């Protein structure tokens, strides 16, 4: 059988690898001139690679660890001690260990104790997500941790990530964060360990590509899918010309590159709106209004990410959550405070993270304009900061970075198998109750292929 996979991110490459291993012919179509999707790398010069958007793994991320073992990279995932801070009420506060929580000055001592106890109880007793699905984080936190904890901690963090949707986010989203990742007992009780692949995630993507091509498949970067149509019991995929990425994300804007190719099935590892824009009218009608309505019901927030190369350390932490709204960004991730800067030729890199509604004006700004907005906030975190510290800077925008998880999200979530038999959708809106991430992209790519082949 012959299959097309649309998208060379982690989900798409995993799906293509699995199809190839099962003996099928597979082609991968990718808009960007590189591998990895949201985890694609940036060449910063002198052979130093870095993800365009910050990425790490957790010690509990078994799907990607198993895949690395399978493809001959058993030692690629390294563990590094993490350091976390909160910037709140104009100050940096360490937030790595339980002791740091007890010292967290923006909250009263009783609120700190309630916060810690609630997290421990949820991790030990909250084994199933279903009880948390109908309620909001705000309602659960105020009841179990107290109103002060929501007002001074979770509320500001959620507003940074979800804007005016913050008070509506389902507790299932926070459940996944607190329950599935770091545990407060055992090896990581005192010091959280994070996982990062040697040589960046590109090492994994390249190995997957090589494995696919060794089995006769093709990985076509800078060659997006521009149209998908039904052809009998199969599908026709029309590719776009090289450099189509310069026209943006909408495949309807891509110039076709010759005649379409026929496939027995398609796995679309793409955001929901891009998937819908690929469909010709007859195929969209076959899929039907009910399924397409589910796609429309899930809102995405965009990512706006600045990468700075600095000539010195910005602050001593790897990950800093920002709880002060006037800073205009929500996080600072200093990559070289997790992975030693010797791995980057002695250079230092800092991400400035933001999530925004798709119509937010910040997304219309260029790099210099964004930095003009951000610099006052950077100086609040580190008063000594100067633009003279910046050696290089890059700006990246992704319009489909974070699905908005509202109560009873499961009822909105589209199935992997669309109503068009043989056409699969696999993206971040479907990893629920887990949140987006490369580990869950592996899992959903595998699951999409299992369901496709089972049918």
C-alpha positions as CSV (number, residue, x, y, z in Angstrom):
1,X,0.0,0.0,0.0
2,X,1.1,3.6,-0.6
3,X,0.6,6.3,2.0
4,X,1.1,10.1,2.2
5,X,2.0,11.8,5.5
6,X,1.5,15.5,5.6
7,X,3.9,17.3,7.9
8,X,7.5,16.3,9.0
9,X,7.1,17.2,12.6
10,X,7.5,14.6,15.3
11,X,4.0,13.1,14.8
12,X,4.4,13.0,11.0
13,X,7.9,11.5,11.0
14,X,6.8,8.9,13.6
15,X,3.8,7.9,11.5
16,X,5.9,7.7,8.3
17,X,8.5,5.6,10.1
18,X,5.9,3.2,11.4
19,X,4.3,2.8,8.0
20,X,7.7,2.2,6.4
21,X,8.5,-0.4,9.1
22,X,5.2,-2.2,8.3
23,X,6.3,-2.5,4.7
24,X,4.3,0.3,3.1
25,X,5.5,2.9,0.6
26,X,5.3,6.3,2.2
27,X,6.0,9.9,1.1
28,X,6.2,12.8,3.6
29,X,5.3,16.3,2.5
30,X,6.7,19.3,4.5
31,X,6.1,23.0,4.0
32,X,9.2,24.1,5.9
33,X,12.7,23.6,4.3
34,X,13.7,21.5,7.3
35,X,12.6,18.7,9.6
36,X,10.8,18.9,13.0
37,X,7.8,21.2,12.7
38,X,7.5,23.2,15.9
39,X,10.7,21.6,17.1
40,X,12.7,22.5,13.9
41,X,16.1,23.8,14.5
42,X,17.8,27.1,13.8
43,X,21.4,27.3,12.5
44,X,22.9,30.0,14.7
45,X,26.2,29.9,12.8
46,X,29.4,27.9,13.2
47,X,27.5,24.7,13.1
48,X,25.6,25.4,16.4
49,X,22.0,24.3,16.2
50,X,19.1,25.3,18.5
51,X,15.4,24.7,18.4
52,X,13.4,27.7,17.1
53,X,11.1,27.3,20.0
54,X,12.3,26.0,23.4
55,X,11.9,22.3,23.9
56,X,12.8,19.7,26.6
57,X,11.5,16.4,27.7
58,X,10.6,15.0,31.1
59,X,11.9,11.8,32.7
60,X,8.4,10.4,32.4
61,X,8.3,10.8,28.6
62,X,8.5,7.1,27.7
63,X,7.0,7.3,24.2
64,X,9.9,9.2,22.7
65,X,12.5,7.3,24.8
66,X,11.1,4.0,23.3
67,X,11.3,5.4,19.8
68,X,14.9,6.5,20.3
69,X,15.8,3.0,21.4
70,X,14.0,1.5,18.4
71,X,15.8,3.7,15.8
72,X,19.2,3.1,17.3
73,X,19.7,6.1,19.5
74,X,19.6,4.5,23.0
75,X,22.0,7.1,24.5
76,X,20.8,10.2,22.8
77,X,18.6,11.5,25.7
78,X,20.6,13.1,28.5
79,X,19.3,14.2,31.9
80,X,20.2,17.7,33.3
81,X,19.2,19.3,36.6
82,X,16.6,22.0,36.1
83,X,16.2,25.3,37.9
84,X,12.9,27.3,38.0
85,X,12.0,30.7,39.1
86,X,8.8,32.9,39.4
87,X,8.9,36.6,38.6
88,X,6.2,38.1,40.7
89,X,5.6,41.4,42.4
90,X,8.7,42.8,40.8
91,X,11.1,40.1,42.1
92,X,12.6,36.8,41.1
93,X,11.7,34.0,43.4
94,X,13.4,30.5,43.2
95,X,10.7,27.9,42.6
96,X,12.6,24.6,42.1
97,X,12.2,22.7,45.3
98,X,9.5,22.2,48.0
99,X,11.6,24.4,50.3
100,X,11.5,27.2,47.6
101,X,7.7,26.9,47.7
102,X,7.7,27.4,51.5
103,X,9.8,30.5,51.1
104,X,7.7,32.0,48.3
105,X,6.9,35.4,49.7
106,X,4.1,36.6,47.4
107,X,1.8,34.0,49.1
108,X,1.0,33.7,52.8
109,X,2.5,30.8,54.7
110,X,-0.9,29.1,54.9
111,X,-1.4,29.5,51.2
112,X,2.0,28.0,50.5
113,X,1.1,25.0,52.7
114,X,-2.3,24.5,51.0
115,X,-0.7,24.7,47.6
116,X,1.9,22.1,48.4
117,X,-0.6,19.7,50.1
118,X,-3.1,20.0,47.2
119,X,-0.4,19.1,44.6
120,X,0.7,16.1,46.6
121,X,-2.8,14.9,47.1
122,X,-3.7,15.3,43.4
123,X,-0.6,13.4,42.4
124,X,-1.3,10.5,44.8
125,X,-5.1,10.3,44.5
126,X,-6.1,12.0,41.3
127,X,-5.3,9.0,39.0
128,X,-8.1,9.6,36.5
129,X,-8.7,12.8,34.6
130,X,-12.5,12.5,34.2
131,X,-13.5,14.1,37.5
132,X,-11.5,17.2,36.6
133,X,-12.9,17.7,33.0
134,X,-16.1,19.6,33.7
135,X,-14.6,22.1,36.1
136,X,-12.3,25.1,35.6
137,X,-8.8,25.5,37.1
138,X,-10.1,28.6,38.9
139,X,-12.9,26.7,40.6
140,X,-10.7,23.8,41.6
141,X,-7.7,25.9,42.8
142,X,-9.9,28.3,44.8
143,X,-11.6,25.4,46.5
144,X,-8.5,23.3,47.2
145,X,-5.6,25.8,47.4
146,X,-7.4,29.0,48.2
147,X,-8.4,32.2,46.5
148,X,-5.0,33.8,47.2
149,X,-3.2,31.0,45.3
150,X,-5.3,31.6,42.2
151,X,-5.1,35.4,42.4
152,X,-1.3,35.5,42.9
153,X,-0.1,32.4,41.2
154,X,-2.2,30.3,38.8
155,X,-4.4,33.2,37.6
156,X,-1.5,35.4,36.4
157,X,0.2,32.4,34.8
158,X,-3.0,31.3,33.0
159,X,-3.7,34.9,31.8
160,X,-0.2,35.0,30.4
161,X,-0.8,31.7,28.4
162,X,-4.5,32.0,27.6
163,X,-5.4,35.7,27.8
164,X,-9.0,36.4,28.5
165,X,-9.7,32.7,28.4
166,X,-7.7,32.1,31.6
167,X,-10.7,31.7,33.9
168,X,-12.4,29.2,31.6
169,X,-9.5,26.7,31.2
170,X,-10.4,23.1,32.3
171,X,-8.8,21.7,35.3
172,X,-7.9,18.7,33.2
173,X,-5.2,20.8,31.6
174,X,-3.6,21.5,35.0
175,X,-4.1,17.9,36.1
176,X,-1.9,16.8,33.2
177,X,0.8,19.3,34.2
178,X,0.8,18.3,37.8
179,X,0.0,14.6,37.6
180,X,1.9,13.3,34.5
181,X,5.2,15.1,34.8
182,X,7.3,15.8,37.9
183,X,6.4,13.8,41.0
184,X,7.0,15.2,44.5
185,X,8.5,12.0,45.8
186,X,11.4,9.8,44.7
187,X,14.4,10.8,42.6
188,X,13.1,14.2,41.7
189,X,11.7,15.3,45.0
190,X,14.5,17.8,45.6
191,X,15.9,18.5,42.2
192,X,13.8,18.2,39.0
193,X,15.7,16.5,36.1
194,X,14.8,17.4,32.5
195,X,15.8,15.5,29.4
196,X,17.4,17.0,26.2
197,X,18.8,15.1,23.2
198,X,22.5,15.3,22.3
199,X,22.9,17.5,19.3
200,X,19.3,18.9,19.6
201,X,16.1,17.2,18.5
202,X,17.5,17.4,15.0
203,X,19.4,14.2,15.8
204,X,16.2,12.3,16.2
205,X,14.5,13.8,13.2
206,X,17.5,13.0,10.9
207,X,17.6,9.4,12.1
208,X,13.8,9.0,11.4
209,X,14.2,10.5,8.0
210,X,17.1,8.1,7.2
211,X,15.1,5.1,8.4
212,X,12.2,6.1,6.3
213,X,14.4,6.6,3.2
214,X,16.3,3.3,3.8
215,X,12.9,1.5,3.4
216,X,12.2,3.3,0.1
217,X,10.2,6.2,1.4
218,X,10.6,9.9,0.5
219,X,10.8,12.8,2.9
220,X,10.1,15.9,0.8
221,X,11.0,19.0,2.7
222,X,10.2,22.4,1.2
223,X,7.4,20.6,-0.6
224,X,4.1,21.1,1.1
225,X,0.8,19.5,0.3
226,X,-1.4,22.0,-1.5
227,X,-4.5,20.0,-2.1
228,X,-6.1,16.6,-1.1
229,X,-8.9,15.1,-3.1
230,X,-10.7,11.8,-3.2
231,X,-9.9,9.4,-6.0
232,X,-12.1,6.3,-5.8
233,X,-11.1,4.4,-2.6
234,X,-7.8,6.5,-2.4
235,X,-6.6,10.0,-2.5
236,X,-4.8,12.5,-4.7
237,X,-2.2,14.8,-3.1
238,X,-1.1,17.8,-5.0
239,X,2.3,19.3,-3.9
240,X,3.2,22.9,-3.7
241,X,6.3,24.4,-5.4
242,X,9.5,24.9,-3.4
243,X,9.6,28.2,-1.4
244,X,5.9,27.9,-0.7
245,X,6.6,28.6,3.0
246,X,7.3,32.2,2.0
247,X,3.5,32.6,1.3
248,X,2.6,31.7,4.8
249,X,0.7,28.7,6.2
250,X,-2.5,28.6,4.0
251,X,-2.1,25.8,1.4
252,X,-4.6,27.5,-0.8
253,X,-1.9,30.1,-1.5
254,X,0.6,27.6,-2.8
255,X,1.3,27.2,-6.5
256,X,0.8,23.6,-7.5
257,X,3.9,21.7,-8.5
258,X,2.8,19.4,-11.3
259,X,0.3,16.6,-11.4
260,X,-1.0,15.0,-8.1
261,X,0.1,11.6,-6.8
262,X,-2.2,8.9,-5.7
263,X,-2.2,7.2,-2.3
264,X,-4.2,4.6,-0.6
265,X,-4.4,6.6,2.6
266,X,-3.3,9.9,4.1
267,X,-2.1,10.9,7.6
268,X,-2.3,14.7,8.1
269,X,-0.1,15.7,10.9
270,X,-1.1,19.4,10.6
271,X,-3.0,22.0,12.6
272,X,-6.8,21.6,12.2
273,X,-7.4,24.8,10.1
274,X,-4.6,24.0,7.7
275,X,-6.0,20.4,7.3
276,X,-9.4,21.8,6.4
277,X,-7.9,24.3,3.9
278,X,-6.3,21.4,2.1
279,X,-9.6,19.6,1.4
280,X,-11.3,20.0,-1.9
281,X,-15.0,20.7,-1.6
282,X,-16.1,17.1,-2.3
283,X,-13.8,15.7,0.3
284,X,-14.8,18.3,2.8
285,X,-18.5,17.3,2.1
286,X,-17.6,13.7,2.7
287,X,-16.0,14.5,6.0
288,X,-19.2,16.4,6.9
289,X,-20.3,19.3,9.1
290,X,-20.2,17.5,12.4
291,X,-16.5,16.6,12.2
292,X,-15.5,19.9,10.7
293,X,-17.5,21.6,13.5
294,X,-15.3,19.9,16.1
295,X,-12.3,21.3,14.3
296,X,-13.8,24.8,14.4
297,X,-14.7,24.5,18.1
298,X,-11.1,24.3,19.3
299,X,-9.3,27.6,19.4
300,X,-5.5,27.9,19.0
301,X,-3.3,30.5,20.6
302,X,-0.2,31.6,18.6
303,X,3.4,31.4,19.8
304,X,5.7,34.4,19.6
305,X,9.2,33.5,20.4
306,X,12.4,35.6,20.5
307,X,15.8,33.8,20.6
308,X,18.6,35.9,21.9
309,X,22.3,35.1,21.9
310,X,23.8,37.0,24.8
311,X,27.4,37.7,25.7
312,X,26.8,36.9,29.4
313,X,24.3,35.1,31.6
314,X,21.0,36.8,31.9
315,X,20.0,35.2,35.2
316,X,20.8,32.0,37.1
317,X,17.7,30.0,36.1
318,X,16.7,27.7,33.3
319,X,13.0,28.4,33.3
320,X,11.3,31.5,34.7
321,X,7.5,31.9,34.7
322,X,6.4,35.5,34.6
323,X,3.4,36.4,36.8
324,X,3.5,40.2,36.3
325,X,1.3,41.2,33.4
326,X,3.1,44.4,32.6
327,X,6.2,42.6,31.3
328,X,4.3,41.7,28.1
329,X,5.9,38.2,27.9
330,X,5.2,35.1,29.9
331,X,8.5,33.2,30.2
332,X,12.2,33.3,30.0
333,X,14.0,30.1,29.1
334,X,17.8,30.3,29.3
335,X,18.9,27.2,27.4
336,X,22.5,27.4,28.5
337,X,21.4,27.2,32.1
338,X,20.1,23.6,31.4
339,X,22.4,22.2,28.8
340,X,26.0,23.4,29.4
341,X,27.1,26.2,27.1
342,X,30.1,24.2,26.1
343,X,27.7,22.2,24.0
344,X,27.1,25.5,22.1
345,X,30.7,26.5,21.6
346,X,30.7,28.6,24.7
347,X,27.8,30.7,23.5
348,X,24.7,31.7,25.6
349,X,21.1,31.6,24.5
350,X,17.9,32.9,26.0
351,X,14.3,32.4,24.8
352,X,11.6,35.0,25.4
353,X,8.3,33.2,25.3
354,X,4.8,34.4,24.6
355,X,1.4,33.0,23.7
356,X,-1.2,35.3,22.2
357,X,-4.6,35.3,20.6
358,X,-4.2,35.1,16.8
359,X,-5.4,38.7,16.4
360,X,-3.0,40.2,18.9
361,X,-1.1,43.2,17.6
362,X,2.3,41.9,18.8
363,X,2.1,39.3,16.1
364,X,2.2,42.0,13.5
365,X,5.5,43.5,14.7
366,X,9.0,42.8,13.4
367,X,11.9,41.7,15.6
368,X,13.1,45.3,16.5
369,X,9.6,46.3,17.3
370,X,9.0,43.3,19.5
371,X,12.3,43.9,21.4
372,X,11.3,47.5,22.0
373,X,8.2,46.2,23.7
374,X,10.1,43.5,25.7
375,X,13.2,45.4,26.8
376,X,11.5,47.3,29.7
377,X,10.3,43.9,31.1
378,X,13.8,42.4,30.7
379,X,15.2,45.2,32.7
380,X,12.7,44.6,35.4
381,X,13.9,41.0,35.7
382,X,17.5,42.1,35.5
383,X,18.1,45.8,36.0
384,X,21.6,45.6,34.6
385,X,20.3,44.2,31.2
386,X,21.4,46.2,28.2
387,X,20.7,45.7,24.5
388,X,24.5,45.8,24.1
389,X,24.5,42.3,25.6
390,X,22.7,41.0,22.5
391,X,25.0,39.4,19.9
392,X,22.3,37.9,17.7
393,X,18.5,37.8,17.7
394,X,15.8,35.8,15.9
395,X,12.0,36.0,15.9
396,X,9.6,33.1,15.2
397,X,5.8,33.0,15.0
398,X,3.5,29.9,15.0
399,X,-0.2,30.5,14.7
400,X,-1.3,27.1,16.0
401,X,0.9,26.6,19.0
402,X,-1.5,26.0,21.9
403,X,-5.0,24.5,21.8
404,X,-7.3,26.2,24.3
405,X,-8.6,23.5,26.6
406,X,-12.1,24.4,27.8
407,X,-14.3,22.3,30.2
408,X,-15.5,19.0,28.7
409,X,-12.9,19.3,26.0
410,X,-13.1,15.6,25.2
411,X,-16.6,16.2,23.7
412,X,-15.0,18.7,21.3
413,X,-12.0,16.6,20.3
414,X,-12.0,15.2,16.7
415,X,-11.3,11.5,16.2
416,X,-8.0,10.5,14.5
417,X,-10.0,8.7,11.8
418,X,-12.0,11.3,9.9
419,X,-15.4,10.3,8.3
420,X,-13.5,9.9,5.0
421,X,-12.2,6.4,5.3
422,X,-8.4,6.2,5.1
423,X,-7.9,9.9,5.9
424,X,-6.4,10.5,9.4
425,X,-5.8,13.6,11.3
426,X,-3.1,13.7,14.1
427,X,-2.3,16.9,15.8
428,X,-2.0,18.7,19.2
429,X,-5.7,19.1,19.6
430,X,-6.0,15.3,20.0
431,X,-3.3,14.5,22.5
432,X,-5.7,15.3,25.4
433,X,-5.6,14.9,28.3
434,X,-1.9,15.4,27.8
435,X,-0.6,18.8,26.6
436,X,1.3,19.4,23.4
437,X,4.9,18.1,23.3
438,X,7.2,15.9,21.3
439,X,6.6,12.9,23.5
440,X,2.9,13.0,22.9
441,X,3.5,13.7,19.2
442,X,5.2,10.3,19.0
443,X,2.3,8.7,20.8
444,X,-0.3,10.2,18.5
445,X,1.7,9.4,15.3
446,X,1.9,5.8,16.4
447,X,-1.8,5.7,17.3
448,X,-2.9,7.2,14.0
449,X,-1.1,4.5,12.1
450,X,-2.5,1.7,14.2
451,X,-6.0,3.0,13.6
452,X,-5.3,3.5,9.9
453,X,-3.9,0.0,9.4
454,X,-6.6,-1.7,11.6
455,X,-9.2,-0.3,9.3
